[in-house]
Amino acid sequence: MSVNNAMTADFLRSAYGGESMAHMRYLIWGDVADKEGMPNIGRLFRAIAYAEYAHADNHFKVLDDQKGDYTVAAGAVFGVGTTVENLQGGIDGELHEIEQMYPVYLETARFQNEKGAERAFHYALEAEKIHAKLFQDAQDMARQGKDMDIGTIYVCPICGHTVAEHLPEKCPVCGAKQEMYKDFPA
C-alpha cells in the first residue's frame, strides 16, 4: 500500500506513535491495577493494550513504503498513579482520539484519497469509542474501591474492536470472523 500525500503520512506516523505509547502505558497501568487488587481492571487494560497494538500495526503497515528516519510528534498521557487516576488518563487519551485526532486524520485521508489510511483511522476511531466507555465503567467501580465485574474480553486483531462477554459472529467494524478474536478470559 502506498501513501502519496505527506500530510496523511505524517498523521499515520503520529497515530502510530500515540498507539504504541498507549499500548505500553496500558500494560504498565494493568500491573498497577493488579497490585491494587483489581485484576479484572488489570485484564481490561491488557486487552485494550492489545487493541492499541492492532491500531499501531495497521498504521505502520499502511506506511510500508515510507522508509527512513522520522521525528514523530504524538500526544500522550504520562505518569503512573492509582488505578482510578490511570483510568482517567485512559479516558482522557481515548476521548482526545475520538473527539480531536481521528476525526481530523480520517477526513484528511478521505480528502487525499488515501484508502489504506482511511481504513486504519476508521478502525481505530470506532474501537476507541468502546475503550472510553469500558474505561469509564471500570473507573466507576474503582472509585468505590471495587474491581470491575467483567467476564471474558474479546479483541479483534484486525481493527481493535473490543467487546466484553458476548462475542459477535463477525466484527461489526471490519467483518473479521468470530474465531479471529483474541480472548482475555476471566
C-alpha positions as CSV (number, residue, x, y, z in Angstrom):
1,M,0.0,0.0,0.0
2,S,1.4,3.3,-0.9
3,V,0.9,6.7,0.7
4,N,1.1,9.6,-1.7
5,N,0.4,12.6,0.5
6,A,2.9,13.9,3.0
7,M,0.2,15.1,5.4
8,T,-1.5,11.7,5.6
9,A,1.9,10.0,6.1
10,D,2.7,12.4,9.0
11,F,-0.7,11.6,10.5
12,L,-0.1,7.9,10.2
13,R,3.3,8.3,11.9
14,S,1.8,10.4,14.7
15,A,-1.0,7.9,15.2
16,Y,1.5,5.0,15.2
17,G,3.5,6.8,17.9
18,G,0.4,7.5,20.0
19,E,-1.0,4.0,19.7
20,S,2.4,2.5,20.5
21,M,2.7,4.5,23.7
22,A,-0.9,3.7,24.6
23,H,-0.1,0.0,24.3
24,M,2.8,0.3,26.7
25,R,1.1,2.6,29.1
26,Y,-1.9,0.3,29.4
27,L,0.3,-2.7,30.1
28,I,2.0,-0.7,32.9
29,W,-1.3,0.5,34.3
30,G,-2.6,-3.1,34.2
31,D,0.2,-4.1,36.5
32,V,-0.8,-1.2,38.9
33,A,-4.5,-2.4,38.9
34,D,-3.3,-6.0,39.7
35,K,-1.2,-4.7,42.6
36,E,-4.2,-2.7,43.9
37,G,-6.3,-5.9,44.0
38,M,-8.3,-5.2,40.8
39,P,-7.3,-8.0,38.5
40,N,-10.3,-7.6,36.2
41,I,-9.4,-3.9,35.6
42,G,-5.8,-5.1,35.0
43,R,-7.1,-7.6,32.4
44,L,-9.1,-4.8,30.8
45,F,-6.0,-2.6,30.5
46,R,-4.1,-5.6,28.9
47,A,-7.0,-6.3,26.4
48,I,-7.2,-2.7,25.3
49,A,-3.4,-2.6,25.1
50,Y,-3.7,-5.4,22.6
51,A,-6.3,-3.3,20.6
52,E,-3.9,-0.4,20.6
53,Y,-1.2,-2.7,19.2
54,A,-3.6,-3.6,16.4
55,H,-4.1,0.1,15.6
56,A,-0.3,0.8,15.6
57,D,0.2,-2.3,13.4
58,N,-2.4,-1.0,10.9
59,H,-0.8,2.5,10.8
60,F,2.7,1.0,10.4
61,K,1.6,-1.3,7.6
62,V,0.0,1.5,5.6
63,L,3.3,3.3,5.8
64,D,5.2,0.2,4.4
65,D,6.8,2.1,1.5
66,Q,7.8,5.1,3.7
67,K,11.2,4.1,4.8
68,G,13.7,6.3,6.7
69,D,14.2,8.2,9.9
70,Y,11.4,10.4,11.1
71,T,10.8,12.6,14.1
72,V,7.3,11.6,15.4
73,A,5.2,14.0,17.4
74,A,2.4,12.2,19.3
75,G,0.4,13.4,22.3
76,A,0.4,11.1,25.2
77,V,-0.6,10.8,28.8
78,F,2.4,10.2,31.0
79,G,2.8,9.1,34.6
80,V,1.7,6.3,36.9
81,G,-0.9,6.9,39.5
82,T,-3.6,5.0,41.3
83,T,-5.9,2.8,39.2
84,V,-8.6,5.5,39.4
85,E,-6.1,8.1,38.1
86,N,-4.7,5.8,35.4
87,L,-8.3,5.1,34.2
88,Q,-8.8,8.8,33.9
89,G,-5.7,9.0,31.9
90,G,-7.1,6.3,29.6
91,I,-10.4,8.0,29.3
92,D,-8.7,11.4,28.5
93,G,-6.5,9.8,25.9
94,E,-9.3,7.9,24.2
95,L,-11.6,11.0,24.2
96,H,-8.8,13.0,22.6
97,E,-8.6,10.4,19.8
98,I,-12.4,10.3,19.4
99,E,-13.1,14.0,19.5
100,Q,-10.0,15.6,18.1
101,M,-7.3,13.4,16.5
102,Y,-9.0,10.6,14.5
103,P,-11.9,12.7,13.0
104,V,-9.3,15.1,11.5
105,Y,-6.9,12.3,10.4
106,L,-9.9,10.4,8.9
107,E,-11.2,13.4,7.0
108,T,-7.8,14.3,5.7
109,A,-7.2,10.7,4.4
110,R,-10.6,10.8,2.7
111,F,-9.9,14.2,1.1
112,Q,-6.5,13.0,-0.1
113,N,-8.0,9.7,-1.3
114,E,-5.7,7.6,0.9
115,K,-7.8,4.5,1.2
116,G,-5.4,2.5,3.4
117,A,-5.0,5.3,5.9
118,E,-8.8,6.0,5.8
119,R,-9.4,2.3,6.8
120,A,-6.8,2.3,9.5
121,F,-8.1,5.6,11.0
122,H,-11.7,4.4,10.8
123,Y,-10.9,1.1,12.6
124,A,-9.1,3.0,15.4
125,L,-11.8,5.6,15.8
126,E,-14.6,3.0,16.2
127,A,-12.6,1.0,18.7
128,E,-11.6,4.0,20.8
129,K,-15.3,4.8,21.4
130,I,-15.7,1.4,23.0
131,H,-12.5,1.8,25.0
132,A,-13.5,5.1,26.5
133,K,-16.8,3.5,27.7
134,L,-15.1,0.5,29.1
135,F,-12.6,2.6,31.0
136,Q,-15.4,4.8,32.4
137,D,-17.3,1.7,33.6
138,A,-14.1,0.4,35.2
139,Q,-13.4,3.8,36.8
140,D,-16.9,3.9,38.3
141,M,-16.2,0.7,40.1
142,A,-12.6,1.6,41.1
143,R,-13.8,4.8,42.7
144,Q,-15.9,2.6,45.0
145,G,-12.7,0.6,45.8
146,K,-14.1,-2.3,43.8
147,D,-12.9,-4.4,40.9
148,M,-14.9,-4.5,37.7
149,D,-17.3,-7.4,37.3
150,I,-16.4,-8.5,33.7
151,G,-16.2,-11.8,32.0
152,T,-14.1,-12.7,29.0
153,I,-13.0,-9.7,27.0
154,Y,-12.6,-10.2,23.2
155,V,-10.5,-8.1,20.9
156,C,-10.4,-8.2,17.1
157,P,-6.8,-8.3,15.9
158,I,-7.6,-6.6,12.7
159,C,-9.3,-3.4,13.9
160,G,-9.1,-3.5,17.7
161,H,-12.9,-3.8,18.2
162,T,-13.3,-4.7,21.9
163,V,-16.3,-6.4,23.5
164,A,-16.9,-7.9,26.9
165,E,-18.6,-11.3,27.4
166,H,-20.7,-11.5,24.1
167,L,-18.6,-12.4,21.1
168,P,-20.2,-11.3,17.8
169,E,-20.4,-13.7,14.9
170,K,-18.3,-11.3,12.9
171,C,-16.7,-8.0,13.8
172,P,-19.1,-5.1,13.3
173,V,-16.3,-2.8,12.3
174,C,-14.1,-4.8,9.9
175,G,-16.0,-8.0,9.3
176,A,-13.4,-10.4,10.7
177,K,-14.7,-13.8,11.7
178,Q,-15.5,-14.6,15.3
179,E,-12.7,-17.2,15.6
180,M,-10.1,-14.5,14.9
181,Y,-10.8,-12.6,18.1
182,K,-8.2,-12.8,20.8
183,D,-9.7,-13.6,24.2
184,F,-8.7,-12.3,27.6
185,P,-10.6,-14.8,29.9
186,A,-11.7,-14.1,33.4
